[in-house]
Amino acid sequence: MSIEINLLPWRERQRERRRRDFGLALAGMALIGIAGGLGLTYHYASAGQSQQQRNAYIVEQIRQLDGAMHSLVEQVTLRDQLLEQLQVLGELQQGRTQTVKVLRGLTESLLP
């Protein structure tokens, strides 16, 4: 007398459980992948925005420095003009003393 055991229902349940577990694992991994992708996208977008803010700050600082440099060039030009005027005035003052000396010498030589 041989006893026959039918394992087909047990195998079928195990196969269904494995299929369900695989589907759940696959769905979980897909969700983790999507969440990771969204997280990376957000991170890179945030980093890009931060870099744009830094670039805008640098551009603004460059504009301010250009304005200061332009002002400095104007100041140097004005200084050069003033130095030229001072030189001309110095020459005129030296010429004035020479003229005064000549006129004094002339009056002293003419008057007894």
trRosetta pair geometry for C-beta under 8 A, 3 or more apart (Angstrom, degrees):
i j d omega theta_ij theta_ji phi_ij phi_ji
6 9 6.9 51 125 6 102 93
7 10 5.2 -61 -163 47 66 114
7 11 5.6 68 139 -26 87 105
8 11 5.7 -57 -142 39 30 111
8 12 6.2 33 159 -22 65 107
9 12 5.5 -54 -146 36 32 114
9 13 6.4 32 156 -19 66 103
10 13 5.9 -53 -149 35 31 109
10 14 6.4 29 153 -17 64 107
11 14 5.6 -55 -146 39 32 111
11 15 6.1 35 154 -21 66 106
12 15 5.6 -53 -146 36 30 113
12 16 6.4 30 154 -18 64 106
13 16 5.7 -55 -148 38 31 111
13 17 6.3 32 153 -20 65 106
14 17 5.6 -52 -146 37 32 112
14 18 6.3 32 154 -18 65 106
15 18 5.8 -54 -147 38 30 110
15 19 6.2 31 153 -20 64 107
16 19 5.6 -53 -145 37 31 113
16 20 6.2 31 154 -19 65 106
17 20 5.7 -53 -146 38 30 111
17 21 6.2 30 154 -18 65 107
18 21 5.7 -53 -142 39 30 111
18 22 6.1 32 155 -20 64 106
19 22 5.7 -54 -147 37 28 112
19 23 6.4 30 153 -19 62 106
20 23 5.7 -54 -148 36 30 112
20 24 6.4 29 154 -17 65 106
21 24 5.8 -54 -147 38 31 110
21 25 6.2 30 154 -18 65 107
22 25 5.7 -55 -145 38 30 110
22 26 6.1 32 154 -20 65 107
23 26 5.6 -54 -145 37 29 112
23 27 6.2 28 156 -17 65 106
24 27 5.8 -54 -145 39 30 109
24 28 6.2 33 154 -21 64 107
25 28 5.6 -53 -146 37 30 113
25 29 6.3 29 155 -17 64 106
26 29 5.9 -54 -147 38 29 109
26 30 6.3 31 152 -21 63 106
27 30 5.5 -53 -147 35 32 114
27 31 6.4 33 153 -18 65 104
28 31 5.8 -54 -150 36 31 110
28 32 6.3 30 152 -17 65 106
29 32 5.5 -52 -145 38 34 112
29 33 6.1 37 153 -21 65 106
30 33 5.6 -53 -147 37 30 113
30 34 6.3 30 154 -18 65 105
31 34 5.7 -53 -144 37 31 109
31 35 6.1 30 156 -17 65 107
32 35 5.8 -55 -144 40 29 110
32 36 6.2 31 155 -20 64 108
33 36 5.7 -55 -146 38 28 111
33 37 6.3 29 155 -19 64 106
34 37 5.7 -54 -147 37 30 112
34 38 6.3 28 155 -16 65 106
35 38 5.8 -55 -146 39 30 109
35 39 6.2 34 153 -22 64 107
36 39 5.5 -54 -146 36 30 114
36 40 6.3 29 156 -17 65 105
37 40 5.8 -55 -147 37 30 108
37 41 6.3 32 153 -20 64 106
38 41 5.5 -52 -146 36 33 114
38 42 6.3 33 155 -18 65 105
39 42 5.8 -55 -149 37 30 110
39 43 6.3 31 153 -21 65 107
40 43 5.5 -53 -144 36 33 113
40 44 6.2 26 159 -14 67 106
41 44 6.1 -57 -145 40 27 104
41 45 6.2 27 156 -18 64 109
42 45 5.7 -57 -145 39 29 111
42 46 6.2 29 156 -19 65 108
43 46 5.8 -58 -150 38 27 110
43 47 6.3 26 153 -18 65 108
44 47 5.5 -51 -142 39 34 112
44 48 6.2 37 155 -21 65 105
45 48 5.7 -53 -147 36 30 112
45 49 6.4 30 154 -18 63 106
46 49 5.7 -54 -147 36 31 111
46 50 6.4 32 153 -19 64 105
47 50 5.7 -53 -148 36 32 113
47 51 6.4 32 153 -20 64 105
48 51 5.7 -54 -148 36 32 111
48 52 6.4 34 152 -20 65 103
49 52 5.6 -51 -149 34 33 113
49 53 6.6 36 151 -19 64 102
50 53 5.7 -53 -152 34 33 112
50 54 6.5 33 150 -17 65 104
51 54 5.6 -52 -148 37 35 111
51 55 6.3 38 151 -20 66 104
52 55 5.5 -51 -145 37 33 113
52 56 6.3 36 154 -21 65 103
53 56 5.7 -51 -147 35 31 111
53 57 6.5 34 152 -20 63 104
54 57 5.6 -53 -151 35 33 114
54 58 6.5 33 152 -19 65 104
55 58 5.7 -54 -148 36 33 111
55 59 6.3 34 153 -20 66 104
56 59 5.7 -52 -147 36 32 112
56 60 6.4 34 153 -19 64 105
57 60 5.7 -55 -150 36 31 111
57 61 6.4 30 152 -18 65 106
58 61 5.7 -54 -148 37 33 111
58 62 6.3 36 152 -21 65 104
59 62 5.6 -52 -149 34 32 113
59 63 6.6 36 151 -21 64 102
60 63 5.6 -50 -151 32 34 113
60 64 6.6 33 151 -17 64 103
61 64 5.6 -52 -149 37 35 112
61 65 6.3 33 152 -17 66 106
62 65 5.7 -55 -145 40 32 110
62 66 6.3 37 153 -23 65 103
63 66 5.6 -52 -148 33 31 113
63 67 6.5 31 153 -18 63 103
64 67 5.7 -54 -152 36 33 112
64 68 6.4 31 151 -17 66 106
65 68 5.5 -52 -144 39 35 111
65 69 6.1 39 153 -23 66 105
66 69 5.6 -53 -145 36 30 113
66 70 6.4 34 153 -21 64 103
67 70 5.7 -52 -148 34 31 112
67 71 6.4 31 152 -17 64 105
68 71 5.6 -54 -149 38 33 113
68 72 6.2 37 150 -23 65 105
69 72 5.4 -51 -147 35 33 114
69 73 6.5 37 152 -21 64 100
70 73 5.7 -50 -150 32 32 112
70 74 6.6 33 150 -17 63 103
71 74 5.6 -54 -152 36 34 112
71 75 6.4 36 149 -21 66 105
72 75 5.4 -51 -147 35 34 114
72 76 6.4 35 154 -19 66 102
73 76 5.8 -52 -148 35 32 110
73 77 6.4 33 152 -19 64 105
74 77 5.7 -54 -149 37 32 112
74 78 6.3 32 153 -18 65 106
75 78 5.7 -54 -147 38 31 111
75 79 6.2 35 152 -22 65 106
76 79 5.5 -51 -146 35 32 115
76 80 6.4 34 154 -20 64 103
77 80 5.8 -53 -150 34 31 111
77 81 6.5 31 151 -18 64 104
78 81 5.6 -54 -150 36 33 112
78 82 6.3 32 153 -18 66 106
79 82 5.7 -56 -147 38 31 110
79 83 6.3 33 154 -20 65 105
80 83 5.7 -53 -147 35 31 112
80 84 6.5 34 153 -19 64 103
81 84 5.7 -54 -152 35 32 112
81 85 6.5 32 151 -18 65 105
82 85 5.5 -52 -147 37 35 112
82 86 6.3 37 152 -20 66 103
83 86 5.6 -50 -146 36 33 113
83 87 6.4 36 153 -21 64 103
84 87 5.6 -53 -150 34 32 113
84 88 6.5 31 152 -17 65 104
85 88 5.7 -53 -148 37 33 111
85 89 6.2 33 153 -18 66 106
86 89 5.6 -54 -144 39 32 111
86 90 6.2 37 154 -22 65 105
87 90 5.6 -51 -148 34 30 114
87 91 6.5 31 153 -18 63 104
88 91 5.7 -54 -151 36 32 111
88 92 6.4 32 151 -19 65 105
89 92 5.5 -52 -146 36 34 113
89 93 6.3 34 154 -20 66 103
90 93 5.7 -53 -147 35 31 110
90 94 6.5 30 154 -17 64 104
91 94 5.8 -54 -149 37 32 110
91 95 6.3 32 152 -17 65 106
92 95 5.6 -56 -148 39 32 112
92 96 6.2 39 151 -27 65 104
93 96 5.4 -47 -147 29 34 117
93 97 6.8 32 156 -17 63 99
94 97 6.1 -52 -152 33 33 107
94 98 6.6 32 150 -16 64 106
95 98 5.6 -56 -150 38 35 112
95 99 6.3 38 152 -22 68 104
96 99 5.6 -52 -148 35 32 111
96 100 6.3 32 153 -18 65 105
97 100 5.6 -50 -145 37 34 112
97 101 6.3 37 153 -20 65 105
98 101 5.6 -53 -148 36 32 113
98 102 6.4 33 153 -20 65 104
99 102 5.7 -53 -149 35 32 111
99 103 6.3 27 155 -15 66 107
100 103 5.9 -56 -146 40 30 108
100 104 6.2 31 155 -19 65 108
101 104 5.8 -54 -144 38 29 111
101 105 6.2 30 156 -18 63 107
102 105 5.8 -56 -149 38 29 111
102 106 6.3 31 152 -22 64 106
103 106 5.5 -51 -147 35 33 114
103 107 6.4 29 156 -16 66 103
104 107 5.9 -54 -145 39 31 106
104 108 6.1 28 155 -17 65 109
105 108 5.7 -56 -144 39 30 110
105 109 6.2 25 158 -17 65 109
106 109 6.0 -59 -146 38 27 106
106 110 6.2 17 158 -12 65 112
107 110 5.9 -60 -141 42 30 105
107 111 5.8 9 168 -1 69 114
108 111 6.5 -61 -129 49 24 95
